[in-house]
Amino acid sequence: MNMRIANLACVLVAFCAATTALGQTLERGEISGTVYDPNHAVVPRAEVTLSSPSTGFERTVPSDDSGSYVFTQVPAGEYQITVTAGGFAATRVTSVELHVGDSLTMDITLTIQGQTQTVEVTAEPEVLAGAAEGESQLISAESVANLPLSGRDYRDLAQLSPSAEVVPGLRGGIRLGGQQSDYTGLVIDGGDTTNNFFGEFFGSLETKNFTVPLDAVQEFQVVTNGFAPEFGRSTGGLLNVITKSGANQVHGSAHYYYRGNDLSSNDALGFAPNIDRQQQFGGALGFPLVRDKQFLFLAVDRQAQHGPLITKFGQDVHGVSVGPPYNIGDLSQLEGPHQQHQNLFSGLVHYDYQITPAEHFSARSFFTRNDTDGFTGGNGQNETAHAFDDTEHFDNQGVNTVFTLNSIFGASKVNEVKLLISAEKRSRHPNGDTPAVFIGDTGVFGQEFFLPSNNDNAKLQAQDNFNYVFGKHDIKFGGDVDTFRDSKDIFVGWSRGEYFFNTLADFKNNNPFEFVQGFALNDQDIFKANTLDPNYQTGLGLYWQDKWQASPRLTVTYGARFDQTWNPQPQSGIPGQEVYVGVGPIGPHGSHLVKPPQGVPNDHEQIGPRIGMAYSFGSNRSTVLRAAWGLYYAQTPPIFFPTLGGSKAGTLFCFPNPTFPCLPPVPSGQPPGPPGFPYLFPSKLPVTVDQLCSYTVVLIGCPSVIYVDPDFKNPRVSNLTAGVEHRLGNDWTLSANYVYVHSSRLRTGGFSTTFWSRNVTVDHYDQFGRAILVPFTPVDPTISFFGNYETASFSHGNYHEAVIGIQRRLAKRYQFFANYTLASNKDNASSERDTDTFFGSSRRREWLISPAASR
């Protein structure tokens, strides 16, 4: 006789949802607990079965001599647990929700067998994190599906995490735990989905556009502190995302959203909407191919948007004409609205195959494309002082695929093999082809200086994760190899040249204050000279961790991760006589002169020990104390390295004056007139870099020296997290957390906007602590270099964060959470894309209040 008994008092289900991926691999979870009899004595050798009726998933393990059981590497989803033992009624717990990164503890008390053959209860999941040591935020399926997202990009929801900030501007990423956005990781279905070259997310280079259909995102985790050693190459934190799968029941969705200027009014300043028409449409469908065996899930998202990009110069330019090659009768013709569009597409396919009860294979692939015309180079304005010919046509597209095979060996061993393959192409074409003109008080027209540009990337990641459970220990170990390939990379600065004028009056009088032009050496075409050969950045990571259930209330985790990084090397020689390396006052252990370093150091010293604990106490374990500490490392984006070298091309920076005009002469065959605007020098020179200093055209001069310090290392942080969480009734929790992060080996210099000039260095400090600087003196005083610029890792920072939060789990159709964060961040690091981090000895104090609620 079967009897359903709801809310049975003698069945104790202690259900604690953790959120730091400490008992499982990447995108999966873990369920563990102890089986008791009615007298609270342990029940050994009980048969515990975990199953999912929606997919046919089923796994059985015995409880050990201490009554404990554990299911490792379990896909996120809804399950039921059935426990049978001699002399006891079978007990089935339904509606067991396992989220990404969860480590759930479920203790089950059996009843004596009698007339009741089967006892069935519904699990009531708590939001209390009983086995978590770090800090994270789960963005559930309900949040992804129901919270408003105008851009349909799930990553915008990461801002609901108290430690997350979005860096202003289209180029900015997500900063987690006070660290630079360059070092935030993105893991989708267990695969590393970051673009190494730029330190940005795959498919979103310089823009914040969706790359995965929103209807395909099941849920994700924002992990800011205390993450497990499977996760590597990130110092700030990561987004851990899983996508949806098919099931036995057919399910799907469809959407269409329209936004147009006919539905919008002008803003408070009287400006019309910057979007004339935006259409978003798509859908998703999941279904079985073979019931309980094979499943397929499909999803697409499409956005078509266009609207005006308005050019408005800072001065009245009516009546100002510009001759060949511009042939502009009146500069005011460049003002006004110009049509700008952004077309986005993303499609995803997810296939699952339960080969046997012990083997599961999955393949997930998504394609993304961003086609934008009128792109403003990551600035994101809809009204600008730049003419439309100073914008670009931007096309970023790529494919990202992950294959996963999970194998179970007996009741205590699980292995996961994963392979990620991704490829991405970014083409950037100028909307103008004339030399750029910058007028300080007016605006800019002509070809953007960094165009045209191209960047093709590919990534191959192979990883293996192995779990072995025995007694009170849950051991996991494994590793991965991550190889990133950069090819067809073309970046030609000022290929069409650029003239700079202080004022509109100077422009009318042909009186520039600066002229800049890129050129190639060795009589090569300028684009060929600036095209990189294929180059690679490779990372190798190994890890080991033990999760020890020291007592029913105390969980201790300890382990370590070891990483190595091989960086791309310069493809031509670095010129120069001597340069400063090191840091601090001049001396053998401080700043000192050496011949220019010719390579980029690899980093083989990334050892990251990690330890954490969680202790629960109080009635029904209503309070949990947590602490975690670890060392974390991130890879430096290769964009900050001089991979081209210094012997193929250069850039002329020319500052004319009455005695030295240094402007391009009037070409032969042209009507006589003053040299300069709009003429150019030749874009290639028949000399080598060694001959450049004595070249006949003296104004070219010697090249700048761009190099990497021989002691360069990847960034490292020491992260300490401590917190307490208390359950208020069945649905509410109150938490308080403190985080201290000490950053070291942060990047100093690198890339054009964050160069660290070594033309001067510190000689000594006076009695007041002031730095006394001395200029760099070349070995040959007859040769003058424009500048010596170094990329190093001498910067550091400190971050303090205190967070108080209250949360209500989703029940009776609503959920709620609110956070108050007080943070202090000081660093002296460089960041070209993280715009809120300052160069030099900067100090930033930040007060952030981040409440959020959903109903």
C-alpha positions in Angstrom: 0.0 0.0 0.0 1.4 3.4 -1.0 0.5 6.5 0.9 1.5 10.1 0.2 2.2 12.0 3.3 2.8 15.8 2.9 4.9 17.7 5.5 5.5 14.5 7.5 7.1 15.6 10.8 9.3 12.6 11.2 11.0 13.1 7.9 13.7 15.7 8.3 15.0 17.4 5.2 17.9 19.8 5.9 18.4 21.4 2.6 21.3 23.9 2.3 22.0 25.6 -1.1 25.6 26.6 -1.5 26.9 28.8 -4.2 30.6 28.5 -4.6 31.3 25.4 -6.7 33.3 23.7 -4.0 31.9 20.1 -4.3 31.6 19.7 -8.0 33.1 20.7 -11.4 32.4 23.9 -13.1 28.8 23.8 -14.4 27.6 20.9 -12.3 26.6 20.4 -8.7 26.7 18.0 -5.8 24.1 16.5 -3.4 25.1 14.8 -0.2 23.8 13.9 3.2 23.3 11.3 5.9 20.5 8.7 6.3 19.1 8.4 9.8 16.6 6.1 11.6 13.8 7.5 13.8 16.2 7.5 16.8 18.7 9.6 14.8 21.1 6.7 14.5 22.9 6.4 11.1 21.6 3.8 8.6 24.5 2.2 6.7 24.2 0.4 3.4 20.9 2.2 2.5 20.2 2.4 -1.2 20.0 6.1 -2.3 18.7 6.8 -5.8 18.8 10.2 -7.5 16.5 10.5 -10.5 15.0 13.1 -12.9 11.7 12.0 -14.6 12.1 14.9 -17.1 15.3 13.4 -18.6 15.5 9.8 -17.4 18.6 10.5 -15.4 19.1 8.0 -12.6 22.1 7.2 -10.4 22.2 5.0 -7.3 24.8 4.9 -4.5 24.9 3.1 -1.1 25.3 5.0 2.2 28.6 4.1 3.9 29.2 2.9 7.4 28.6 6.4 8.8 25.2 6.6 6.9 26.7 9.2 4.4 26.0 9.4 0.7 27.1 11.7 -2.1 26.3 12.4 -5.7 29.0 14.3 -7.5 29.0 16.1 -10.9 25.2 16.2 -11.2 23.7 18.5 -13.9 21.6 21.4 -12.6 17.9 20.7 -12.6 15.0 19.3 -10.6 15.4 15.8 -9.0 13.9 13.4 -6.6 15.7 11.2 -4.1 14.5 7.7 -3.1 16.0 5.9 -0.1 15.3 2.2 0.7 16.7 0.1 3.6 15.7 -3.2 5.2 13.0 -2.7 7.8 12.2 0.9 6.8 9.6 2.4 4.6 10.9 3.7 1.3 11.2 7.5 1.4 11.0 9.7 -1.6 11.9 13.4 -1.6 10.6 15.3 -4.6 11.2 18.8 -6.0 14.9 18.8 -5.1 16.3 21.9 -6.9 20.0 21.8 -7.8 21.4 25.0 -9.2 24.7 25.7 -10.9 27.5 25.6 -8.4 25.3 24.2 -5.6 26.7 21.8 -3.0 23.5 20.7 -1.3 23.3 18.9 2.0 20.1 16.7 2.5 19.8 14.6 5.6 16.9 12.1 5.5 15.3 10.4 8.4 13.5 7.1 7.6 10.3 5.7 9.3 9.8 2.1 10.4 8.1 0.0 7.8 4.4 -0.7 8.6 1.3 -0.2 6.7 3.0 2.8 5.1 5.2 1.3 2.3 6.3 4.6 0.8 6.6 8.0 2.3 6.8 11.0 -0.1 7.6 14.6 0.8 8.2 17.7 -1.1 11.6 19.3 -0.5 11.5 22.9 0.9 14.9 24.3 -0.2 16.5 26.9 2.0 18.5 29.8 0.7 21.0 29.3 3.6 24.4 28.3 2.2 25.6 25.7 4.6 28.7 24.4 2.8 29.8 27.6 1.0 33.1 29.3 2.0 33.2 32.2 -0.5 30.9 35.0 -1.8 28.6 34.6 -4.8 25.2 35.4 -6.2 22.9 33.0 -8.0 20.9 34.5 -10.9 18.2 32.0 -11.1 16.1 30.8 -14.1 13.2 32.9 -12.7 15.4 36.0 -12.6 16.7 35.5 -16.2 13.2 34.9 -17.5 11.3 37.6 -15.7 13.5 40.6 -14.9 13.5 43.3 -17.6 16.5 43.4 -19.9 16.2 45.9 -22.7 19.3 44.5 -24.5 18.4 40.8 -23.8 21.9 40.3 -22.5 21.9 38.0 -19.4 25.2 39.5 -18.2 23.4 42.7 -17.3 21.9 40.8 -14.4 25.4 40.4 -12.9 24.9 43.9 -11.5 22.5 42.4 -9.0 25.6 41.0 -7.2 26.8 43.3 -4.5 30.4 43.1 -5.6 29.8 43.8 -9.3 30.2 47.0 -11.2 29.9 47.7 -14.9 32.7 49.9 -16.2 31.3 53.0 -18.0 31.4 53.0 -21.8 31.0 50.3 -24.4 34.5 49.1 -24.0 34.1 48.5 -20.3 33.5 45.1 -18.9 32.3 43.7 -15.5 34.5 44.4 -12.5 34.1 41.9 -9.7 35.4 42.1 -6.2 37.2 45.4 -6.9 39.5 44.0 -9.6 40.0 45.1 -13.1 37.5 44.0 -15.7 40.4 42.7 -17.8 40.7 39.8 -15.3 37.0 38.8 -15.0 36.3 35.3 -16.3 33.4 33.9 -18.2 32.6 30.2 -18.1 29.7 28.9 -20.2 28.8 25.2 -19.8 32.2 24.7 -18.2 34.3 26.2 -21.1 36.5 29.3 -20.8 34.6 31.9 -23.0 36.9 34.9 -22.7 38.9 36.5 -25.5 42.6 36.4 -24.3 43.8 39.1 -26.7 41.5 41.9 -25.4 40.7 40.6 -21.9 37.0 40.8 -22.9 34.2 38.3 -23.3 33.9 36.2 -26.5 31.7 37.9 -29.1 31.5 41.2 -27.3 34.7 43.0 -28.3 34.3 46.7 -27.5 30.5 46.4 -27.3 27.9 45.1 -24.9 25.8 43.0 -27.1 24.1 39.7 -26.4 26.0 36.6 -27.6 23.9 33.8 -26.3 20.1 33.8 -26.8 18.5 34.9 -23.6 15.9 32.0 -23.8 18.8 29.6 -23.8 20.3 30.7 -20.5 19.1 28.4 -17.7 20.9 30.3 -14.9 24.3 31.6 -13.8 26.5 32.3 -10.9 28.4 35.5 -10.1 31.4 34.3 -8.2 33.5 37.0 -6.7 35.5 35.4 -3.9 36.6 32.0 -2.7 36.0 30.1 -6.0 37.3 26.5 -6.4 40.6 25.5 -8.0 38.9 24.3 -11.2 38.5 27.9 -12.0 41.7 29.6 -13.1 43.2 32.6 -14.9 41.0 35.1 -13.1 41.7 37.3 -10.1 38.5 39.3 -9.9 35.9 36.6 -10.2 33.8 35.0 -12.9 30.4 34.4 -14.4 29.5 30.7 -14.3 26.7 30.1 -16.9 24.8 27.0 -17.9 22.5 26.8 -20.9 19.2 24.9 -21.3 18.8 21.3 -22.5 16.0 19.4 -24.0 13.7 17.1 -22.0 11.1 14.4 -22.3 8.4 17.1 -22.4 8.4 19.4 -25.4 8.9 23.0 -24.2 9.6 26.3 -25.9 9.1 30.0 -26.1 8.8 32.9 -28.6 9.1 36.6 -28.3 8.8 39.8 -30.4 9.5 43.3 -29.0 9.2 46.6 -30.9 10.7 49.9 -30.0 10.2 53.0 -32.2 10.4 56.7 -32.1 6.7 56.8 -32.7 6.3 55.3 -29.2 8.8 57.5 -27.5 8.9 61.2 -26.5 11.8 63.5 -26.4 14.1 63.4 -23.4 14.2 66.1 -20.7 16.6 68.2 -22.8 14.3 68.1 -25.9 16.4 65.6 -27.9 14.6 63.0 -30.0 15.2 59.3 -29.3 18.4 57.9 -30.8 16.5 54.8 -32.1 14.1 55.1 -35.0 13.2 51.4 -34.9 14.3 48.4 -33.0 12.9 44.9 -33.4 13.8 42.0 -31.2 12.5 38.6 -32.0 13.3 34.9 -31.6 12.4 31.8 -29.7 13.5 28.5 -28.3 12.4 24.8 -28.5 13.4 21.8 -26.5 12.3 18.2 -27.2 13.3 14.5 -27.0 14.9 12.7 -29.9 14.6 9.4 -28.1 12.7 9.4 -24.8 15.0 9.2 -21.7 18.0 9.0 -24.0 18.6 11.8 -26.5 17.5 15.4 -26.4 17.8 18.6 -28.4 17.4 22.3 -27.6 17.4 25.1 -30.1 17.3 28.8 -29.6 17.7 32.0 -31.7 17.7 35.7 -30.9 17.7 38.5 -33.4 17.8 42.3 -33.1 17.6 44.8 -35.9 18.1 48.4 -34.9 18.7 51.7 -36.7 18.7 55.3 -35.7 20.5 58.6 -36.1 24.1 59.3 -35.2 24.1 63.1 -34.9 27.2 65.1 -35.7 27.4 68.5 -34.0 30.6 70.5 -34.1 31.6 72.8 -31.3 32.0 75.9 -33.5 30.0 77.4 -36.3 31.5 76.0 -39.4 29.2 77.4 -42.0 31.1 78.7 -45.0 34.3 76.8 -44.2 35.4 74.8 -47.2 38.0 72.1 -47.6 39.7 71.4 -50.9 41.0 68.1 -52.3 41.0 65.3 -51.4 38.0 66.2 -49.2 36.2 68.4 -51.7 33.9 69.7 -49.0 32.1 72.9 -50.0 30.9 73.6 -46.5 31.9 71.8 -43.3 28.4 72.3 -42.0 27.4 69.6 -44.6 29.0 67.0 -42.3 26.7 68.0 -39.4 23.3 66.5 -38.7 21.9 63.0 -38.4 23.4 60.0 -40.2 22.0 56.6 -40.3 23.5 54.1 -37.9 22.5 50.5 -37.5 23.3 47.5 -35.2 22.1 44.1 -36.3 22.6 41.2 -33.8 22.1 37.5 -34.2 22.7 34.6 -32.0 21.7 30.9 -32.4 22.4 28.0 -30.1 22.1 24.2 -30.4 22.4 21.9 -27.3 22.4 18.1 -27.8 22.4 15.6 -24.9 22.8 11.8 -25.1 22.5 9.5 -22.1 24.6 6.7 -23.6 24.2 4.4 -20.5 23.2 5.1 -16.9 26.9 5.7 -16.3 27.8 7.8 -19.4 26.5 11.1 -20.5 27.6 13.1 -23.6 26.6 16.6 -24.5 27.5 19.0 -27.3 26.6 22.7 -27.2 27.4 25.3 -29.9 26.4 28.9 -30.4 27.0 31.4 -33.2 27.0 35.1 -32.6 27.3 38.1 -34.9 27.3 41.9 -34.4 27.1 43.9 -37.6 27.2 47.6 -36.8 27.7 50.6 -39.1 28.4 54.0 -37.7 30.3 52.5 -34.8 32.1 55.1 -32.7 35.0 52.9 -31.5 33.6 51.9 -28.1 32.4 55.4 -27.1 28.7 54.8 -27.5 27.6 58.3 -28.2 24.5 59.1 -30.2 25.5 62.8 -30.5 29.2 63.5 -31.2 31.6 66.1 -32.5 32.9 63.4 -35.0 31.8 63.4 -38.6 30.3 60.2 -39.9 33.5 59.5 -42.0 35.3 59.2 -38.6 33.2 56.1 -37.7 33.5 52.5 -38.8 31.7 49.5 -40.1 32.2 46.8 -37.4 31.6 43.1 -38.0 32.3 40.7 -35.1 31.2 37.1 -35.5 32.2 33.7 -34.0 31.3 30.2 -33.1 31.8 28.6 -29.6 31.4 24.8 -29.1 31.8 22.6 -26.0 31.8 18.8 -25.9 31.5 17.0 -22.6 31.6 13.4 -21.6 30.8 12.3 -18.0 31.6 8.8 -16.9 30.7 7.1 -13.6 33.0 4.4 -12.2 31.2 2.5 -9.4 29.6 4.5 -6.6 32.4 6.8 -5.7 34.3 7.8 -8.8 33.2 10.3 -11.6 35.3 11.6 -14.4 34.5 14.5 -16.8 36.3 15.2 -20.1 35.7 18.5 -21.8 36.8 20.1 -25.1 36.1 23.7 -26.1 36.7 24.9 -29.6 36.0 28.6 -30.5 36.8 30.9 -33.4 36.1 34.6 -33.7 36.6 37.1 -36.5 36.5 40.9 -36.1 36.7 43.2 -39.2 36.7 46.9 -38.8 36.4 49.1 -41.9 36.6 52.9 -42.0 33.7 55.0 -43.3 36.2 57.6 -44.6 39.5 57.4 -46.6 41.0 60.9 -46.2 43.6 62.1 -43.6 42.0 62.7 -40.3 41.6 66.3 -39.1 41.3 67.1 -35.4 40.3 70.7 -34.5 40.4 71.1 -30.8 37.5 73.5 -30.3 35.4 72.1 -33.2 35.5 68.4 -33.9 37.0 65.6 -36.1 36.5 64.5 -39.7 38.4 62.0 -41.9 39.5 58.4 -41.4 39.8 57.2 -37.8 43.4 56.7 -36.9 43.3 53.0 -36.0 41.4 51.8 -39.1 41.3 49.6 -41.0 41.8 46.8 -38.5 41.3 43.0 -38.4 41.6 40.4 -35.7 41.0 36.7 -36.1 41.1 34.5 -32.9 40.7 30.9 -32.1 40.8 29.0 -28.8 41.3 25.3 -28.0 40.8 24.1 -24.4 41.0 20.5 -23.2 40.3 19.6 -19.6 39.7 16.6 -17.3 38.1 16.6 -13.9 38.1 13.6 -11.6 36.1 13.1 -8.4 36.7 10.4 -5.8 34.6 10.1 -2.7 35.6 8.0 0.3 34.7 8.3 4.0 34.4 11.9 4.9 36.5 13.1 2.0 35.5 14.3 -1.4 38.7 14.6 -3.5 38.9 16.1 -6.9 41.8 16.8 -9.2 42.5 17.5 -12.8 43.8 20.1 -15.2 43.4 21.9 -18.5 45.3 23.2 -21.4 44.1 26.5 -22.9 45.7 27.6 -26.2 44.7 31.0 -27.8 45.7 31.7 -31.4 45.8 35.3 -32.8 46.1 35.5 -36.6 45.6 37.9 -39.4 45.9 40.6 -36.8 46.3 44.0 -38.5 46.6 47.3 -36.6 47.9 50.2 -38.6 48.0 53.4 -36.7 47.5 56.6 -38.7 47.8 54.9 -42.1 46.2 57.9 -43.6 47.8 60.4 -41.3 46.2 63.0 -39.0 46.5 66.8 -38.6 45.9 68.5 -35.3 44.8 72.1 -35.0 44.1 73.9 -31.7 41.3 76.1 -33.0 39.1 76.6 -36.0 41.0 79.8 -36.7 44.3 77.7 -36.9 42.6 75.4 -39.3 41.5 78.2 -41.6 45.1 79.6 -41.5 46.6 76.1 -42.2 48.5 76.3 -38.9 48.6 72.8 -37.4 50.4 72.1 -34.0 51.0 68.4 -34.7 51.1 66.0 -37.6 51.1 62.2 -37.1 51.6 59.5 -39.8 52.3 55.8 -39.7 55.0 54.3 -42.0 56.5 51.0 -42.8 60.2 50.1 -43.0 62.2 47.8 -45.3 60.3 49.2 -48.3 57.3 47.1 -47.3 53.6 47.9 -47.8 52.4 49.5 -44.6 49.6 47.0 -44.1 51.8 44.0 -44.8 54.4 45.3 -42.3 51.8 45.7 -39.6 50.2 42.3 -40.1 51.1 39.8 -37.4 52.1 36.3 -38.1 50.0 33.7 -36.1 51.0 33.9 -32.4 49.9 32.0 -29.3 49.2 32.4 -25.7 49.0 29.0 -23.9 48.0 28.3 -20.3 48.5 25.0 -18.4 46.6 24.5 -15.2 46.7 21.6 -12.6 44.6 21.5 -9.4 43.8 19.3 -6.4 41.3 19.7 -3.6 39.9 17.8 -0.7 36.5 18.6 0.8 36.5 17.1 4.3 33.3 16.7 6.3 35.1 17.1 9.6 31.8 16.9 11.5 28.1 17.1 10.7 28.5 20.9 11.3 32.0 21.6 10.0 33.2 21.4 6.4 36.8 22.1 5.5 38.2 22.4 2.0 41.8 22.7 1.1 43.8 22.5 -2.1 45.9 24.3 -4.6 46.1 25.3 -8.3 49.3 25.5 -10.3 49.3 27.6 -13.6 51.9 28.2 -16.3 51.6 30.8 -19.0 53.5 31.0 -22.3 53.2 34.4 -23.9 53.5 35.5 -27.6 56.9 36.9 -28.5 58.0 40.0 -30.5 58.1 39.2 -34.2 60.9 41.6 -35.0 63.8 43.1 -33.0 63.3 45.8 -30.3 65.7 48.7 -31.3 67.5 51.0 -29.0 70.8 51.4 -27.0 69.9 51.2 -23.3 66.6 51.3 -21.4 65.6 51.4 -17.8 64.2 48.3 -16.2 63.3 47.6 -12.6 61.5 50.0 -10.3 62.5 52.5 -7.6 65.7 54.6 -7.1 68.6 54.0 -9.4 70.7 51.1 -8.3 71.4 47.4 -8.9 68.2 46.4 -7.1 66.1 49.3 -8.4 65.9 51.1 -11.7 69.0 50.3 -13.8 70.0 50.4 -17.5 70.2 47.4 -19.7 70.1 46.7 -23.4 66.4 46.6 -24.6 64.8 43.3 -23.7 63.9 41.3 -26.8 61.2 39.1 -25.4 58.1 38.8 -23.2 58.7 36.7 -20.1 56.6 33.6 -19.6 55.2 32.9 -16.1 55.9 29.6 -14.5 55.5 30.6 -10.9 51.7 30.7 -10.4 51.1 28.6 -7.3 47.7 29.2 -5.7 46.9 27.5 -2.3 43.3 27.7 -1.2 41.6 26.9 2.1 38.1 27.4 3.4 35.7 26.4 6.1 32.0 26.5 6.9 30.5 25.9 10.3 26.8 25.7 11.0 25.2 26.0 14.5 22.1 26.9 16.2 18.6 25.4 16.1 18.3 23.3 12.9 21.7 24.8 11.8 20.1 28.2 11.3 23.4 30.1 11.3 26.5 29.5 9.2 30.0 30.9 9.6 32.3 30.9 6.6 35.8 31.9 5.8 38.1 31.4 2.8 41.6 32.4 1.7 43.4 31.8 -1.5 45.9 33.1 -4.1 44.5 33.7 -7.6 46.3 34.5 -10.8 45.1 36.0 -14.2 46.6 36.0 -17.6 47.7 39.3 -19.1 45.9 40.1 -22.4 48.4 40.0 -25.3 47.2 43.4 -26.6 49.5 44.9 -24.0 52.6 43.2 -25.4 54.7 44.5 -28.3 54.1 41.4 -30.4 54.9 43.2 -33.7 58.3 44.2 -32.3 60.0 47.4 -33.3 61.7 46.8 -36.6 58.9 46.6 -39.1 57.0 49.9 -38.8 56.9 53.2 -36.9 54.9 56.3 -36.3 56.0 59.9 -37.0 54.9 62.5 -34.4 55.8 65.9 -35.8 55.4 69.3 -34.0 56.1 72.1 -36.4 57.5 75.5 -35.5 58.6 78.5 -37.5 62.2 77.3 -37.8 61.4 73.6 -38.3 58.1 73.1 -40.2 58.4 69.3 -40.4 55.4 69.1 -42.6 55.0 67.0 -45.8 56.1 68.9 -48.8 53.8 69.8 -51.7 54.0 66.8 -54.1 55.4 67.4 -57.5 52.7 68.2 -60.1 50.6 69.9 -57.5 50.0 73.7 -57.6 52.5 75.6 -55.5 51.6 76.5 -51.9 52.7 76.0 -48.4 53.7 72.5 -47.2 51.5 70.6 -44.8 47.8 70.0 -44.8 46.5 67.9 -46.5 49.7 66.3 -47.9 51.4 63.1 -46.6 54.8 61.6 -46.4 55.5 58.3 -48.2 53.9 55.4 -46.2 56.9 53.2 -46.6 60.7 53.9 -46.3 63.5 52.0 -48.0 65.5 51.7 -44.8 65.9 49.4 -41.8 65.2 50.5 -38.3 69.0 50.8 -37.7 69.3 53.2 -40.6 66.3 55.3 -39.5 68.2 57.7 -37.2 70.5 58.8 -40.0 67.8 58.8 -42.7 68.0 61.7 -45.2 64.6 62.9 -44.0 66.0 64.0 -40.7 62.6 64.8 -39.2 61.7 61.2 -39.1 64.2 60.7 -36.2 64.8 57.6 -34.2 62.0 55.2 -33.2 60.5 55.0 -29.8 61.4 51.8 -27.8 58.5 49.7 -26.5 59.5 46.7 -24.4 58.6 44.4 -21.5 60.4 44.3 -18.2 62.4 41.1 -17.8 60.8 40.6 -14.4 57.2 40.8 -15.7 54.7 38.5 -14.1 51.0 37.8 -14.3 48.7 39.6 -11.8 48.2 37.9 -8.4 45.7 38.6 -5.6 45.5 37.3 -2.0 41.8 37.0 -1.2 40.4 36.7 2.3 36.6 36.3 2.8 34.7 35.9 6.0 31.0 36.0 6.6 28.0 34.9 8.6 24.5 34.0 7.4 21.4 33.5 9.5 18.1 32.0 8.5 15.0 34.0 9.5 12.1 31.5 9.2 11.8 29.3 6.2 12.1 31.9 3.4 14.4 34.7 4.7 18.1 35.0 5.3 20.3 37.8 6.7 24.0 37.9 5.8 27.1 39.9 6.5 30.4 39.5 4.7 33.8 41.1 4.7 36.4 40.8 1.9 40.0 41.9 1.8 42.0 41.6 -1.4 45.6 42.5 -1.8 46.7 42.8 -5.4 50.3 42.5 -6.5 52.1 42.3 -9.8 49.5 44.4 -11.5 50.3 45.8 -14.9 52.1 49.1 -15.2 52.1 50.6 -18.7 51.3 48.8 -21.9 49.3 49.9 -25.0 49.1 53.4 -26.4 46.8 55.0 -23.9 48.6 53.7 -20.8 52.3 53.9 -21.8 54.8 54.1 -18.9 57.5 56.5 -20.0 61.0 55.5 -18.8 62.6 58.7 -20.1 62.9 59.8 -16.5 63.4 57.7 -13.4 63.7 58.1 -9.7 67.2 59.0 -8.6 66.4 59.2 -4.9 63.8 60.4 -2.4 64.4 63.5 -0.3 63.8 64.0 3.4 60.2 64.8 2.7 59.6 61.6 0.7 59.5 63.4 -2.6 60.9 61.6 -5.7 63.9 63.4 -7.3 63.8 62.5 -11.0 66.7 62.3 -13.5 66.3 62.1 -17.3 67.4 59.2 -19.4 70.7 59.8 -21.2 71.4 57.7 -24.2 74.8 56.0 -24.7 75.3 58.0 -27.9 74.3 61.6 -27.1 74.0 62.4 -30.8 71.1 60.0 -31.1 67.8 61.1 -29.6 64.9 58.6 -29.1 61.4 59.9 -28.9 60.5 57.8 -25.9 61.2 54.6 -24.0 58.0 52.9 -23.0 57.9 49.8 -20.7 55.2 47.3 -19.8 55.9 46.0 -16.3 54.1 44.4 -13.3 55.2 46.6 -10.4 51.8 48.0 -9.4 49.7 46.9 -6.5 46.4 47.5 -4.8 44.2 47.0 -1.7 40.5 46.4 -1.7 38.2 46.3 1.3 34.5 45.4 1.1 31.7 45.0 3.7 28.3 43.7 2.6 25.1 43.4 4.5 22.3 41.6 2.7 18.8 40.2 3.1 17.2 37.7 0.8 13.9 36.0 0.4 13.8 32.9 -1.7 11.3 32.5 -4.5 8.1 31.4 -2.8 4.4 32.3 -3.3 5.3 33.9 -6.6 7.8 36.5 -5.4 11.4 36.8 -4.3 13.4 39.7 -2.8 17.0 40.6 -2.0 18.8 43.8 -1.1 22.4 44.6 -0.4 24.3 47.5 1.1 28.0 47.6 0.1 30.8 49.7 1.5 34.0 49.4 -0.4 37.4 51.1 -0.5 39.8 50.5 -3.4 43.3 51.9 -3.9 45.7 50.9 -6.6 48.4 52.3 -8.9 47.9 50.0 -11.9 47.3 50.7 -15.5 44.2 49.6 -17.5 43.4 50.7 -21.0 39.8 49.4 -21.0 38.8 49.5 -17.3 38.2 53.3 -17.4 37.7 53.8 -13.7 41.2 52.5 -12.7 43.7 55.3 -12.8 47.4 55.3 -13.8 50.0 56.3 -11.2 49.5 56.5 -7.5 45.7 56.8 -7.7 43.3 56.5 -4.9 39.6 55.8 -5.3 37.1 55.5 -2.5 33.7 54.1 -3.4 30.4 54.0 -1.6 28.0 51.7 -3.3 24.4 50.9 -2.4 22.9 48.1 -4.5 19.3 47.2 -3.5 17.3 45.0 -5.9 14.0 43.3 -5.7 11.8 41.2 -8.0 8.2 40.3 -7.6 
